[in-house]
Amino acid sequence: MTSPVPDQATQTIAVLAACFAQTLGENDPKFVDNFHKNLQETYSRMRDNSYFPSETLQAVRLVGDLLKP
């Protein structure tokens, strides 16, 4: 079963976060890789913690997906 498509607010936040990371990466080539690694680690911790709603996990995952080459 696949997750439903993120709502418009989630998509907007994810796009802005990804653009922000990519812009910072223009001055520091390692930034995007480090950001993506930290994002994945944070996602794993969040996924294992029932405190975070699925919409939050969707946003974090979407940012990671947008940063993949």
KAURLIN-V73937 format. One record per helix or strand. SS is the DSSP state (H for helix, E for strand). FROM is the first residue (numbers start at 1). LEN is the number of residues. If there is no record, write none. Layout:
ss: {SS:SS}
from: {FROM:FROM}
len: {LEN:LEN}
//
This chain:
ss: {H:H:H}
from: {8:31:54}
len: {20:17:14}
//
